[in-house]
Amino acid sequence: MAIEKKAVPMREQPASERIGNFNEVPLGYDEAEAIHEARRCLQCRKKPCVDGCPVRIEIPAFIKALREGDFRKALEILHDTNSLPAVTGRVCPQEDQCQLKCVLGRNGEPISIGRLERFLADWEYRQRGEPKAEPPRLSGARVAIIGSGPAGLTCAAELAKTGYQVTVFEGFHQLGGVLVYGIPEFRLPKDIVAAEIEYLKGLGVHFATDVLIGRALTIQDLFHDGFQAIFLGTGAGLPVFMHIPGENLPGVYSANEFLTRVNLMKAYRFPEFDTPIKKGRRVAVIGGGNVAMDAARTALRLGAEKVFLIYRRSEPEMPARREEVIRAREEGIEFLLLAAPVRYWPDQNGFVHEAECIRMTLGEPDASGRRRPVPMEGSNFRLQVDEVIVAVGTTPNPIIARTTPGLKTQRRGEIEADESGRTSLPGVFAGGDAVTGAATVITAMGAGRQAARAIDEYLRGRTAESKS
């Protein structure tokens, strides 16, 4: 039987409807669509897709079980290496990882691995409620996980499966880290993240919210309290600004603050939730990554009449996922490419009123491999705006590094750690954005999984030493 070259498309909300709500945009596969797509898989013996996956999911195996209708077996295969399949099925950039390696992609469209992953996780929630994991027998060793983002949750799950007593400490009042404060509801619903966390609770993981490590407790305090190993999965939540005139004007936000207010504090439902946020009429978003797309599309849903996305390179250089760029364009976001702000001007009341920008041209490639943007002299222009959202990057928060003597960090505050997550301090491990700077959810999960292995090895070594 000939293999179909095109993937089964996923249904989604029309752009005209979705800009008026915060509901999820893609609607997911039904059973028939998922099985039809799974039948396209060639079941390659060399499994190149697995090599492209940071957590090394046995992709052909779960797809084989899915197409045979054994959804429970497919889920067991997924959960063996991926504790958050409903999350990764939605926000993982499969097109640059596992799907990029898919053999079908040479002469057609690759298997929609992420969509199949999402289907299975959603099927489990629909059919049987939240997954009930069987708690393993716990050993005496206690491990503290700092941060409940993708790196921390993955590390916690892997260690709990091995039998360790794991406690996750989260500074915010809600669990999920960047999954809840950084990614909008229309891209990753909060109840999906909550359900994945319930799976971890079923594994025996304990959670403590509203505990900011470095303030309420230090790393030294955790060791004194009996934790024998600590994993730092604190992410990269400190916003980067451009340091241009007017950037401190009222109405200029970091994307981090803007999205946290809307996502975690539910400002989009004010006054039902008492966290107000300025709803701009003409909004400029600075940047070209996924965070910039999220901020622009969120501003639109809050009621903006016009949203401009200002990016200093051309569209092919944008780091955002292609599907997010397409959806932003469909929703009416106006892209001002090869342009960058140089100054913000206030109105008579001191609030931001105009963004002064300069045109760019692309020069020679820089360290990232992308062509360097070069300002064009005399090309300045002004754009009338009443809100600016800066989405040009983030770095790790320095609180833990400043309160932990001997913990080595890099120039921009990233924690120094080897490929297994070992830091400069015995018993302290780190991974995810806290080490690499802002990256992808699945990369952070891969780091959490690696660190869990290293922590297990470290604790087993300590046990052996104590017996000798």
N, C-alpha and C positions, 0 to 999 in steps of 0.2 A: 504494500500500500504506500502510495506516495505521501511524503511528509508535507504538510501545508507550510508554506513559506511565511505567511503572516500570522502573528500572534492573535489570540482572541482579544478583542478590545474590551476595555472596562468601561462600564456605564458611569456617568457622572452628572452632577447637577449642571444644567445649562448656566452659562455665565450671567445671563440676565436675571436669573433667580438667586444664584449663590452670592452675588454681591450684596444682597439684602439680608443675609443671615450668616451665622457662624457654624452652620452644620458642615459635616465632612463633605468634601467635594467629590472624590471618587466613591462610588457606591459598592464596589467589590464584586467578585464573581458569585454566581449561584453555583449549585452543585454541577449542573450540566456543563456550564462554561468552564469550571475548574477542571473537570475530567477531560473535556475536549482539549484544553490547552496542555494538560499533562501528557496526553497521548502523542504530542509532538516531540517529546523528549527521546533522543536517540540512545539513551542509557550507555553512554561512552565508557569503555573500560578504563581509560586513563583519567577520566573525571576532571577535565581542566577547570570546570566551574568550581570545584572544591578548592583548587589551588587559588582561585580568585577571591575566596571568602575569608575574611579576617578571623572568623571563629571556626572555620572549617566544618560547616554543616555538611552532612552526607546528602548532598542535593539529589543525585540520581535515585538514591534509596527512598527518600521521602516522596519523591515524585512518583516512583513506581508504586508505592503503597497507595498513594492518592488515586492514581488512575485505575487501580484495582478496586477502589471504593472502600479501602480499609483506612478510614480517616484517623482512627485511634492509633494504629501502628505508625502512620505518617507523623502524627503528633509526638509520639514517643521518640522517634528518630530526631525530630526537630529539637525537642527539649533536652536531648542528650548533650547538645553543645550550645543551645541557644535558649536562654531562660526568658527572653522577651520577644517571641515571634510576632505577636500582634503589633509591636512597635517597629521592629526591623522591617516587617512586611509593608509598612507605610512610609518610613522615612529613610531607610537605607538606600544609598545610591547604587543599586544593583547594576545599573547600566555601565558603571565604571569599574565594577568588581566582578562578581560571579557571571553576570550576563555578558560582560565583555569577552569572557573566555569561552562562551558557549559556541560549539561548532556550528550550530544552525545559523549563527550570525554572519557566517562567511557568504552565504548565498540567500539570505532572507533575514527575518527577525528572530532574535534569540528567544529561548523559552522565558516566559514571564515569571521568573523565580519568586520575586517579591510578592506578586499578586497571589501566587499559589500559597506562599507562606501565610499571607494575611488571611486567605480563605480558610485555611485550617484552623488558625487561632480563633477567628470569628465564629467558625462552625462550633468549636468547643464551647464558647460562651453561650451561643444561642441554644445548643442542644442540651447542655448539661450544667449551665451556669458557670461560675468561676471554677477553674481547674483545682481539684483538691489533691495536692501532692501528699505523699506518704512520708511523714517526718522520719528521718533516719535516727538511729541511736546516736546520741551525742557523746563525744569524748569530754574529758575534763578541760581541754584547751579552749581558751576564750580569745576571740579575735574581734577587734573593733574596726569598723568600716566608716570612714569619714566622707560623707556625701552620698546622697541617694540617687545620683544620676546613673547613666548607663554603665560606666566603669564600676562604680560601687555596687550596684545591684547585681551585676554579673559576677563580680568577685564574691559577694555574699552568697549567691546561689551555689556557686561551685564549692565553696568551703562548707556550706551546710550539707550538701549532698555527700561530702566526705565525712561528715560527722562532727564538725566543730561547732562550738557555741558562738554564734555570730550576732553582734549588735551593730546596727547601722545608725549613725548619728547624723541628723539633718538640721541645718540651721534655720530653715524655713518651717512654717507651720504645716506644710503639705509635702508629702513625699514625691519624689520623681526627678528632682533636680531640673536640668535643662529641658527634660521631656515635658515638664508641666509649666515652667516659667518662660521657656524660650520658644516653644513651638506652638503655633496657634491651634485652637480647637478645630478649625476647619481642615487642618492637616493631620492632627493627632489628638483625637478626643480624650479628655481627661479621664473618663470612665474606663477607657482602654488601659491607660497607665495604671489606674487603681486596681484593675482586675489582674494585671501582671504582678503587681506587688502582693496581692492576695495569694498568688501562687507561691511566692517566696515565703510568706508567713506560714503556708502549709508545709514548707520545708523545715520550719523551725526557726527562721530568722526573726530576730527581735528588732524593733524600730524605736528610736527616740527622736522626737521632733522638737523644734525650738531650742536646740542645743548647738550653739555656735562654738565649735572647737577653735581654740586660740583666744577665746573670751570667757565663756562659761567654764570650760575645762581646757587644759593644755595636753599636749601629747604625753608629757611627763606624768600628769595626773592619771591618764588612762593606764599607763604602765603600773603606777602605784595602786590603782584600783583592781589590779589582777589580770588585765589583758596582756597576753603574751606576744601578740603581733598586731600591727596596725597597718591598714591600707588607706592611703590618701587618694581619694577620688573626688577632689573638690572642684574639678572643672576649671574653666577660664571665664569667670563672670565679671571681670573688671573691664569696663569699656575703654576703648581707645578713641581719642579725639584727634582732630587735625591741627589744633592750635592755630587757628586763623582768627582774625579780628571779628568780634561779634558772636563768637561761639558760646559765650556765656549769657547771651540775651535770653530773657523769658520766651518760651516757645521753641527753644532748641533742646532736643532730648537726645540721649543715647538710645539706640535701639534696645539695649538691655533694660533700661528703665521703662521705656514705652511698652515693650512686650511683657515685662514682668507685671506691670500694673494691669494690663488687659487680660493676660492669661491666668496668672496666679491669684490676683486680687479681684478678678472679675469686674474690672472697671467698665467693661462694655455693657454691664447690666446695672449701672448706677441709675437711680438711687436704691435699687433692691439690695446691692452691695455698696457699702459706703466708701468706695475708693474712686473719687472723681478723676477724670482725665480730660485734658483739653481735646476737643474734637475739631481739628483744623478744617478750614474750608478749602484752602489751597496748600497742599502738603508737598514738601520736597524730601525724598529719601535719598541719602548719599550712600552708594555702594552697589555692588553687583553680585553679592553672594546670596545664599539661601535666607540669611537673616534679613537682608535688604528686601527680598521678595516678600517675606513674611510680614515685615513692617508695612510695606506699601499696600499689600492686600488687606491688612488689618485696618489701616487708616481709611481705606475705601469703605469697608464694612461699617466703620463708625460714622459714616455719613459725609466724607469729604466729597466735594464737587469735582475736584481735580487733584490727581496724585502724579507727581513727576518723579521718575527714578533717574538720578544723575550718576553716571558711571564714567570713569576717566578713560576706559578702553572701549573697544568695539564689542559687539555682542558675542562673537566667537570666543573671546577671552574671558567672558563671565564665568566665575566659579560656581554659580547657582546651577541646580539640576535643570536640564533642558525642559522637563515637563512643567516645572514651576515658572520658568520664563514664559512658556507658551500660555499657561493659565493666566499669568499676570497681564499679558497682552490682550487676551480674550476679554478680560474684565475691564479693560479700558485704561490701564496704567500707561502713561506716556513716557517712553524711554528717551532720555536726553543723553546720548552716547558721545564719547570723546569730549567730555566736558567735566570740569571739576570746580567746586566752590572755592573762592579765594577770600570772601568776606560776606558777613551778614549785616544788613542795615536795619535800624529800628524805626518804628513809627513815632508819633509825637508822645505816645505813652510809654515808650521804651521797650515795646514788644517787637519781636522779629517781624519785619515787613517785606524785606527783599533779600534774595540770595544773589550775590554777584558772582558770576562764574567766568571761566576762561575756556576757550576751545583747546582741544588737544590734537596732536597727531602722533602716530606710533613710530617710535625709533627702533633701535636695536634691542634684541631680547635681554631681559634682566636675569637675575638669579633664579627666578621662578620658571624661566623658559618662555615667558610671555613677552611680547614686545613692549618696551618701556614707553609710557605716555610722556610726551614732550609738549609743554605749553606753547601756544602760538601767540607771539607778541602782538598786542593790539586787538585781540579778539574778544575782549571782555564784553559780557552782556548781563543784564539784570532780569531777574525773574521774581514776580510778585508772589509772595507766600506768607502764610501766617503760622506755619508750623514746619520745623525741620527735624528730621530723625536721622541721626548719624549712625550708619551701620558699616563701619570700616574695620572692624575687628575687636577682639577682646584679648586680655591676658589674665593669667591666674591672679586671684586675690592674694595679697602678701601676708595676711594675718597669721597663717600657720607658720610660714617661714620666719616671720619676725619673732614668734613666741616659742620657737623650737631651736635651741642652741645646737649647732653642729649639722643642721640640715642644709645641704648644699643646693643652691639654685643657680640657674643660668641668668644671662643678662636681663632678659625680659620677665624674670620671675618664675620661669618654669622650673619645677623640681627636677634635680638631676637624678636619673634612675637608669639602670641598665635594661636590656631587652626583656628581662624577667621581672622588672619592677623594683629591684633592690635599690635602696637609696644609700646615702652616706651614713645612716644610722642603723645599727643592728636591730632587727625586728620591725623596722619601718619600711613599708613598700609603697609605691605610688604608680599611678597609671592614668591613661586618658588625657583629657585636655590639660590637666594640671601639669603634665610632663611634656606634651607635644605642642601645647597651644591649641587654639580652636581647631577641631577636626570633625570627623563624622561620628555618628552614634555607634556604628558597627566597629569602627576602629577603636573607640573607647571600650567597647565590650570585649574586643579581642585582647586589649591590654589588661582588663580586669580578669579575664580567664587565665592569661599567662601568669599574672601576679598570684592568683589563687594556687597555682601549681607550685610556685616558688615559696609561698607561705607554708604550704603543706610540707614541702621538703625541709624548710627551716625548722618547723616545729617538730618534725620527726627526728631531725638531727639533735635538737635540744633534749628530746625525750631519751634518745640513745645515750647522750652524754651523762644525763642524770642517773642512768642505770649502771653506767660503767664505773 
